[in-house]
Amino acid sequence: MIWLFLPVLIALSALAFFGGREIASRRAGASAIKAHSRPSQHGYYALIWVGVPALVVLLAAAIFSGPIEQSVMQAGAPDSIAQLEPFRRDAFFNDARLVSAGQQPHQIWPQALAEQLTQEARRYGDLSRLLSLGCIVGALVAATLGGLFVYTRISPTLRARNRVEGWIGGVLFTCSVVAVLTTLGIVFSLLWDSLRFFQSVPIAEFLFGTQWSPQIAIRADQVGSTGAFGAVPLFAGTFLIMLIAMLVAAPIGLFSAIYLSEYASRTSRAVFKPILEILAGVPTVVYGFFAALTVGPAFREAFNGLGALMVGGPLDGLGQYLMLVQNQMALVAGAVMGIMLIPFVSSLSDDIINAVPQSLRDGSYAMGATKSETVKRVLLPAALPGIAGALLLAMSRAIGETMIVTMAAGLAANLTLNPLDTVTTVTVQIVTLLTGDQEFDSPKTLAAFGLGLTLFLVTLLLNIVAQRIVQKYREQYD
């Protein structure tokens, strides 16, 4: 109900803008003093003082109304409900909230509690309407007070332009602070839980161990594994799939960029570049389905057929192995991930090649070089730092991919560099460890944070190196 007031707030803000602009025009016309700011800037100033206070009230209500409702409901609950276990009491009030909204409760309660549920739902509805009404009245009062303040302030001498620009600067600064604080929160949460994990598992065992089996016994009387947290198989699987993906994406993406930049006509570029970049908008789960349902079976049939031809010959052992190849393998995940990264490499490389000064091309053509010689001996060496940065950014994207690997490479933590084997990666194991009901005091669950911290540091390092390379390249031709 609170957010239904937003259209009214937008209308009030628009009215404040037009009213402030009109008042500023009249007062400027009636005064001999030259106005410092334009009437429209006074209108924006009025819009800010009417809309922002009311919006703050709405945001505060959205944040605190839920806890207030919960506290009031629990404080006024009868003894039969207050004596329930905390979990059942929270479930009861949640069902009361659903009933007040006209929905069905999640549970079937006994007759006595069912009658109380109806009463509590009615009380919850009354309380919710009262809080919503109070919020709307507060927002209207805040907007009215802001409008009165602006009405007394508008004058030809008011530096409305500076005030509006100050508000805009404050909003931009707030957004920057939120982004920085979010990053710091992610880092500190990873560090805290990673330190808890490394208190149970030595960091040397984690970084250099070759056995990954995080299953452990939850209870003392339960038969289960003691857990093995050597992450080298995960690092090897991540590296293998990333390498296969880059072997697909780097040449195709780079050659596509060279064609679009140097060889394609304007019409061809206008057609092919958007089609190529459509791949960047395909969800990764679609790539995962494509890998699991199309590429994997196709690769399996190809390798099985090749193995059948080898059986009985001098390569009988290899033929027997190829006939056992299944749908899930590192090669499938890497190949499809490489297709996903093609527009990433192509777009960045295209922009970098186009940024090379035209004078270098003209000088090469003036010396009698052909277009291919110019590309090979002039453009690519000049754009090499930027292309290297683009490839490093694509590598960090490949390292962080999850869905394609989950659906196409399997979950087995095998320490191998064979592209036909099933492997797993760091991101897949993070998802696996945090899926379902987990105990966050267990090394099994905390291992996900150790893996996340390692992945964060590796991708951060790759991004820093890539940014430094791109910055150096840009400085060279600025």
C-alpha positions in Angstrom: 0.0 0.0 0.0 2.9 2.3 0.7 4.3 2.1 -2.8 0.9 2.9 -4.3 1.7 6.5 -3.1 4.6 6.7 -5.6 2.4 8.0 -8.5 1.1 10.7 -6.1 4.6 11.6 -5.2 5.7 11.8 -8.8 2.7 14.1 -9.5 3.6 16.3 -6.5 7.2 16.5 -7.7 6.1 17.5 -11.2 3.8 20.1 -9.7 6.6 21.4 -7.6 8.9 21.7 -10.7 6.4 23.7 -12.8 5.3 25.7 -9.8 8.9 26.6 -8.8 9.7 27.5 -12.3 6.6 29.8 -12.6 7.3 31.5 -9.2 10.9 32.1 -10.2 9.9 33.7 -13.5 7.4 36.0 -11.8 9.8 37.1 -9.0 12.6 37.6 -11.5 10.3 39.8 -13.7 9.2 41.9 -10.7 12.8 42.5 -9.5 15.4 44.8 -10.8 18.2 42.3 -9.8 19.4 40.0 -12.5 18.6 36.4 -11.6 21.5 34.1 -10.8 19.9 30.9 -12.1 17.3 30.1 -14.8 13.7 29.4 -13.9 14.0 25.7 -14.8 16.9 25.4 -12.3 14.6 26.8 -9.6 12.0 24.3 -10.7 14.5 21.4 -10.2 15.4 22.9 -6.8 11.7 22.8 -5.8 11.3 19.3 -7.1 14.2 18.1 -5.0 12.8 19.7 -1.8 9.3 18.3 -2.3 10.2 14.8 -3.6 13.3 13.8 -1.6 11.9 14.2 1.9 8.8 12.3 1.0 10.9 9.6 -0.7 13.1 9.3 2.5 9.9 8.7 4.5 8.7 6.0 2.1 12.1 4.3 2.2 12.3 4.4 6.0 8.8 2.9 6.2 9.7 0.1 3.7 12.8 -0.7 5.8 11.3 -0.5 9.3 7.6 -1.3 8.9 8.3 -5.1 8.9 10.2 -5.2 12.1 7.7 -2.8 13.8 4.8 -5.0 12.7 6.5 -8.1 14.0 7.4 -6.5 17.3 3.8 -5.2 17.9 2.2 -8.5 16.9 4.4 -10.5 19.3 3.9 -8.0 22.1 0.1 -8.2 21.8 -0.1 -11.9 21.2 -2.2 -14.0 23.6 -0.4 -16.5 25.9 -1.3 -19.5 23.8 0.8 -18.1 21.0 3.6 -16.5 23.1 4.3 -19.9 24.6 5.0 -21.5 21.3 8.5 -22.4 20.3 10.3 -19.5 18.5 10.2 -21.3 15.1 6.5 -22.2 15.3 5.7 -18.7 16.6 7.4 -17.1 13.6 5.6 -19.5 11.3 2.3 -18.6 12.9 2.8 -14.9 12.5 3.9 -15.5 8.9 0.7 -17.4 8.2 -1.3 -14.6 9.9 0.3 -12.2 7.4 -0.7 -14.4 4.5 -4.3 -14.8 5.7 -4.6 -11.0 6.1 -3.5 -10.6 2.5 -6.2 -13.1 1.4 -3.9 -16.1 0.8 -3.8 -19.6 2.2 -1.6 -20.4 5.2 1.4 -22.6 4.8 0.4 -25.0 7.6 -2.8 -26.6 9.0 -3.0 -25.5 12.6 -5.1 -27.1 15.4 -8.6 -25.8 16.0 -7.6 -23.5 18.9 -4.7 -22.0 17.0 -6.8 -21.7 13.8 -9.2 -19.5 15.6 -6.4 -17.4 17.0 -4.9 -17.3 13.5 -8.0 -15.6 12.1 -8.0 -13.0 15.0 -4.3 -12.3 14.6 -4.7 -12.0 10.8 -7.4 -9.4 11.4 -5.2 -7.6 13.9 -2.2 -7.7 11.5 -4.4 -6.2 8.7 -5.5 -3.4 11.0 -1.9 -2.7 12.1 -0.6 -2.8 8.5 -3.2 -0.4 7.3 -2.5 1.9 10.2 1.2 2.0 9.5 0.7 2.5 5.8 -1.7 5.4 6.5 0.8 6.9 8.9 3.6 6.6 6.3 1.5 8.3 3.7 0.5 11.1 6.0 4.2 11.5 7.0 5.3 11.6 3.3 2.6 14.2 2.6 3.7 16.3 5.6 7.3 16.1 4.5 6.5 17.1 0.9 4.4 20.0 2.2 7.1 21.3 4.5 9.6 21.0 1.7 7.3 22.9 -0.7 6.8 25.7 1.9 10.6 25.9 2.5 11.2 26.3 -1.3 8.5 28.9 -1.6 10.2 31.1 0.9 13.6 30.6 -0.6 13.0 31.2 -4.3 14.3 34.6 -5.3 16.5 36.1 -8.1 19.5 35.9 -5.8 19.1 32.2 -5.0 22.0 30.1 -6.4 19.6 27.4 -7.5 22.0 26.0 -10.1 24.7 25.5 -7.5 22.3 23.9 -5.0 20.9 21.5 -7.7 24.4 20.5 -8.8 25.3 20.0 -5.1 22.4 17.6 -4.7 23.4 15.7 -7.9 27.0 15.5 -6.7 25.8 14.1 -3.3 23.7 11.4 -5.1 26.7 10.4 -7.2 28.9 10.3 -4.2 26.4 8.2 -2.3 26.2 5.7 -5.2 30.0 5.5 -5.2 30.1 4.9 -1.5 27.5 2.2 -1.7 29.6 0.4 -4.4 32.7 0.7 -2.3 31.0 -0.5 0.8 29.5 -3.4 -1.0 32.9 -4.5 -2.3 34.4 -4.1 1.2 31.5 -6.1 2.7 32.1 -8.9 0.2 35.8 -9.0 0.9 35.4 -8.9 4.7 32.8 -11.6 4.7 35.1 -13.8 2.6 38.1 -13.1 4.8 36.2 -13.8 8.0 34.7 -17.2 7.0 37.9 -18.1 5.2 39.9 -17.6 8.4 37.5 -19.8 10.2 38.0 -22.5 7.5 41.8 -22.2 7.7 41.7 -22.7 11.4 40.3 -26.2 10.7 42.2 -27.0 7.5 45.9 -25.9 7.1 46.3 -23.5 4.2 49.2 -25.6 2.8 46.9 -28.6 2.6 44.2 -26.6 0.9 46.5 -25.0 -1.7 48.7 -28.0 -2.4 46.7 -31.1 -1.5 45.7 -33.4 -4.3 42.6 -35.0 -2.7 39.2 -33.2 -2.7 36.4 -35.0 -0.8 34.7 -32.4 1.5 32.1 -34.9 2.9 32.5 -35.2 6.7 30.4 -36.9 9.4 28.0 -34.4 10.9 27.5 -36.3 14.2 29.9 -38.2 16.4 28.0 -41.5 16.0 27.7 -41.1 12.2 29.8 -43.1 9.8 31.3 -40.7 7.2 34.4 -39.3 5.7 36.7 -37.1 7.7 37.0 -34.8 4.7 39.9 -34.0 2.3 40.3 -30.4 1.2 43.1 -30.4 -1.2 42.0 -28.0 -3.9 44.6 -28.8 -6.6 42.1 -30.9 -8.6 39.7 -28.0 -8.7 42.5 -25.6 -9.8 43.6 -28.1 -12.5 40.0 -28.5 -13.7 39.5 -24.7 -13.8 42.7 -24.2 -15.7 42.0 -26.9 -18.2 38.5 -25.6 -19.1 39.7 -22.0 -19.2 42.6 -23.1 -21.5 40.2 -24.9 -23.9 37.8 -21.9 -23.9 40.6 -19.5 -24.7 41.9 -21.7 -27.5 38.4 -21.4 -29.0 37.6 -17.8 -28.2 41.0 -16.1 -28.8 41.7 -17.0 -32.5 38.0 -16.8 -33.6 37.4 -13.5 -31.6 40.6 -11.9 -32.8 40.2 -12.9 -36.4 36.6 -11.7 -36.3 37.8 -8.3 -34.9 40.4 -8.0 -37.7 37.9 -8.7 -40.4 35.3 -6.3 -39.0 37.9 -3.6 -38.5 40.0 -3.8 -41.6 38.3 -5.9 -44.3 34.5 -5.7 -43.9 32.6 -3.0 -45.8 30.4 -0.6 -43.8 27.3 -2.6 -44.8 28.9 -6.0 -43.8 30.1 -4.5 -40.5 26.6 -3.1 -39.7 25.2 -6.6 -40.2 27.8 -9.0 -38.8 28.9 -7.1 -35.7 25.4 -7.0 -34.1 24.8 -10.7 -35.0 28.1 -11.6 -33.4 27.4 -9.6 -30.2 24.0 -11.4 -29.8 26.1 -14.3 -28.4 26.9 -12.0 -25.4 23.3 -11.7 -24.5 22.5 -15.4 -24.4 22.1 -16.6 -20.8 24.7 -19.0 -19.6 22.1 -21.6 -18.7 21.2 -21.7 -22.4 24.8 -22.4 -23.2 24.7 -25.1 -20.6 21.7 -26.8 -22.2 23.3 -26.4 -25.6 26.4 -28.1 -24.3 24.6 -30.9 -22.5 22.0 -31.7 -25.1 23.8 -31.0 -28.4 27.6 -30.6 -28.2 28.1 -33.4 -25.6 26.3 -36.1 -27.5 27.8 -35.0 -30.8 31.4 -35.2 -29.3 30.6 -38.5 -27.8 29.4 -40.0 -31.0 32.4 -38.6 -32.9 34.9 -40.1 -30.4 33.0 -43.4 -30.1 33.0 -43.7 -33.9 36.7 -42.9 -34.1 37.4 -45.4 -31.4 35.5 -48.1 -33.2 37.7 -47.6 -36.2 40.8 -48.0 -34.1 39.8 -51.2 -32.3 41.7 -54.2 -33.5 44.6 -52.1 -35.0 47.9 -50.8 -33.6 45.9 -48.2 -31.7 43.6 -50.6 -30.0 44.1 -49.3 -26.5 43.3 -45.7 -27.6 40.3 -47.0 -29.5 39.0 -48.8 -26.4 39.4 -45.6 -24.4 37.6 -43.4 -27.0 34.7 -45.8 -27.1 34.1 -45.2 -23.4 33.9 -41.4 -23.7 30.7 -40.0 -22.3 28.7 -36.7 -22.8 30.3 -34.9 -19.9 33.9 -33.9 -20.4 36.2 -30.9 -20.1 36.4 -30.5 -23.9 32.6 -29.9 -24.2 32.5 -27.3 -21.4 35.6 -25.5 -22.7 34.4 -25.5 -26.3 30.9 -24.0 -25.4 32.5 -21.6 -23.0 34.8 -20.5 -25.8 31.8 -19.8 -28.0 30.3 -17.7 -25.2 33.6 -15.6 -24.9 33.9 -14.9 -28.7 31.9 -11.7 -28.6 33.8 -10.6 -25.5 37.2 -11.0 -27.2 35.9 -9.7 -30.6 34.3 -6.5 -29.3 37.3 -5.5 -27.1 39.8 -6.3 -29.8 37.8 -4.5 -32.5 37.7 -1.3 -30.4 41.4 -1.6 -29.7 42.4 -2.1 -33.3 40.1 0.8 -34.3 41.9 3.0 -31.7 45.3 2.6 -33.6 45.9 6.0 -35.3 45.1 6.1 -39.0 48.5 7.6 -39.6 50.1 4.3 -39.0 48.0 2.6 -41.6 48.6 5.4 -44.1 52.3 5.3 -43.5 52.3 1.5 -44.1 50.3 1.8 -47.3 52.6 4.6 -48.5 55.6 2.3 -48.1 53.9 -0.2 -50.5 52.6 -2.7 -47.9 49.5 -4.7 -48.6 46.5 -4.7 -46.3 47.5 -8.1 -44.8 51.1 -6.9 -44.3 49.8 -3.8 -42.6 47.6 -5.8 -40.3 50.4 -8.3 -39.4 53.4 -5.9 -39.1 51.8 -2.6 -38.0 48.3 -2.9 -36.5 48.7 -6.1 -34.4 52.0 -5.0 -32.9 50.6 -1.6 -32.1 47.4 -3.1 -30.6 49.1 -6.1 -28.9 49.0 -4.6 -25.4 45.3 -3.9 -25.6 44.5 -7.3 -27.1 46.5 -8.9 -24.3 44.4 -7.0 -21.8 41.2 -8.2 -23.6 42.3 -11.8 -23.5 43.1 -11.5 -19.7 39.7 -10.1 -19.1 38.2 -13.0 -21.0 40.2 -15.4 -19.0 38.9 -14.0 -15.7 35.4 -14.4 -17.2 36.1 -18.0 -18.0 37.4 -18.7 -14.6 34.2 -17.5 -13.0 31.8 -19.4 -15.1 29.6 -21.9 -13.3 26.5 -23.1 -15.2 28.2 -24.4 -18.3 30.7 -26.4 -16.3 28.0 -27.8 -14.0 25.9 -29.1 -17.0 28.7 -30.2 -19.3 31.8 -31.2 -17.4 30.5 -33.1 -14.4 31.2 -32.9 -10.7 34.2 -35.3 -10.3 37.3 -33.7 -8.8 39.8 -35.5 -11.0 43.4 -34.3 -11.1 43.9 -34.6 -14.8 44.7 -32.5 -17.9 42.9 -34.9 -20.2 40.2 -32.9 -22.0 38.1 -36.1 -22.4 37.8 -36.7 -18.7 35.1 -35.3 -16.4 36.4 -32.5 -14.2 35.0 -29.8 -11.9 36.0 -26.3 -11.2 36.2 -23.9 -8.2 32.9 -22.2 -8.9 31.0 -25.5 -9.3 32.2 -26.7 -6.0 31.2 -23.4 -4.3 27.7 -23.9 -5.6 27.7 -27.6 -4.5 28.9 -26.9 -1.0 26.4 -24.1 -0.4 23.3 -26.0 -1.8 20.7 -27.3 0.5 20.6 -27.2 4.3 24.1 -26.7 5.6 25.9 -26.2 8.9 28.0 -23.1 8.8 30.3 -24.3 11.6 31.4 -27.2 9.4 34.7 -27.2 7.4 32.7 -28.6 4.5 30.6 -25.4 4.2 33.4 -23.0 5.2 35.5 -24.5 2.4 33.2 -22.6 -0.1 34.5 -19.4 1.4 38.1 -20.5 1.1 37.5 -21.3 -2.6 35.7 -18.0 -3.1 38.6 -16.0 -1.6 41.1 -17.9 -3.8 38.9 -17.3 -6.9 38.4 -13.6 -5.9 42.2 -13.0 -5.6 43.0 -14.8 -8.9 40.4 -12.9 -10.9 41.3 -9.6 -9.1 44.9 -10.1 -10.1 44.0 -10.9 -13.7 41.8 -7.8 -13.9 44.5 -5.6 -12.4 47.0 -6.8 -14.9 44.6 -6.4 -17.8 43.7 -2.9 -16.7 47.3 -1.9 -16.4 48.1 -3.2 -19.9 45.1 -1.4 -21.4 46.0 1.8 -19.6 49.6 1.6 -20.9 48.3 1.1 -24.4 46.0 4.0 -24.2 48.7 6.3 -22.9 50.9 5.3 -25.8 48.5 6.9 -28.4 46.7 9.6 -26.4 
